[in-house]
Amino acid sequence: MPWMNRPGMSGDSVAWEGWGHVSEFVEEVSAELRERAVRMVAEVRGQHETEWAAMCAVLFFHGAGTTETVRKWVRQAEIDDGSRPGVSTEESAELKRLKRENAELKRANAILKTASAFFAAELDRPHH
């Protein structure tokens, strides 16, 4: 299946070396698109009967994604600016970082326990 021949997918894929800048570019464009869409929803909200209709209009203008995606972006922006309760983007990123760090520390701890058990067994073994 040719569509599966992608890095990270099963199949005969080979890592795409030197393409890291592409994901950085996509993230940057996505962030800009998200910010612009959120701003536009706020700007055109008064011209529509519902917020959903405003989101549909913004989506029609951008021509990408779904109205639900735009709705999620708007809700997250409201959380981030403090006008809606919830976990902010910054808090979510910090939580993700801490979970990753915790997992790394657990792995290191397991390695140290295994090593200490190995060396303790060596000390207990009679030497001739």
N, C-alpha and C positions, 0 to 999 in steps of 0.2 A: 504494500500500500504506500504510494508515494507521499500521501499526506502525513504519514507517520514518520517519515524520514526527516525528523527535526530534532535539534538538541533537546535532551530531556525526555524524549518520547521513546517507546520501545521500537525496535527495528534496527536497521543497519545505519543508524545515525552517527555522525561524527560531529564533535563539538565545533561550533562556528567560531573559530579563533579570530580575535580582532574585531568582533562585532559588538562588544560591550557598549560602545558609544551609541549604538542604535537604541538600546533600552533606555539609556539616560535621556536621549532626545525624545523618545515616546513619552516618558514620564513628564518631561518638561512641557511638551505640547499638551498632554492630558491635563496637567495642572492649570495651564493657561486657559484651556477650553472650559474646564470646570469653573474657574473663577469668573470667566466672562459669562457663562451660562447663568450662574447664580446672580451676578450683577444684573443681567438682562431680565431675569424673572422679577427682581425687585423693581426694575424700571417700568416694565409693562404690566405689572400686576393690576394697576388701576384701570387699565384699558379693557380688562376682561372680567366676566362675571365671577369666575372662581380662580383660585391659585392654580388649579390643575389646567385650566384653559390657558393661563399665562405660560405654564410649563410646556404645554403642547405647542404654543406659538414659538417659543424659544427653540424647541426641538426642531420644528419645521424650518426655522431660519438656519440652524446649524446642520441639519440633515444627517446627524449621526447619533447613535445610541437609542435609548428609549426614554419615554416620559418618566418611567419609574427611576431611571438612573438620574435624571435631572432632579426629581423629587428628593432622592437620597442626598444629592449634592447640596441642595437647598437646606435640608434638615441638618446636615452636618455643619454647614456654615452657620446656622442659627445656634447650634450647640457651641461651636468654636467662639462665637462672639458673645456668648453668655445669655442670649435671649430665649434659650430653650434648655431644659435640663438634659444631662446625658454625659457621656464620656467624650471629651474633646479629642481632636486628632493628635494633639501633643501628648495627652495622657495615654492614649492608645499606643502611640509609638514608644513611649517610655515603658509601658507595661510589656510590650513585645520585646524590647531590649532586655528588660529584667528577667523575663522568662527564658530568653536565649542564654543570658549569663548564668542563670540558675542551673539550666541543663548542662552547660559547660562545666560548672563547678561540681555538679554531681558526677559527671564523667571523670573528672580529675580525681575526685575523692575515691571513686571505685578503683581507679588505677593505683592510687596510693595504698589503699587497703590491701589490694592483691599483692603489691610489691612488699608491703610490710609483713604479710603472712608468709611470703616466700623467704624473706630474709630471716624471719623468726624461726622458720623450719630449718634453715641452714645453721643457725646458732644452736638449735637443739640436737642436731645430728652429731653423733660422735665422730671426732676427727682422730685419725691414727697417725 
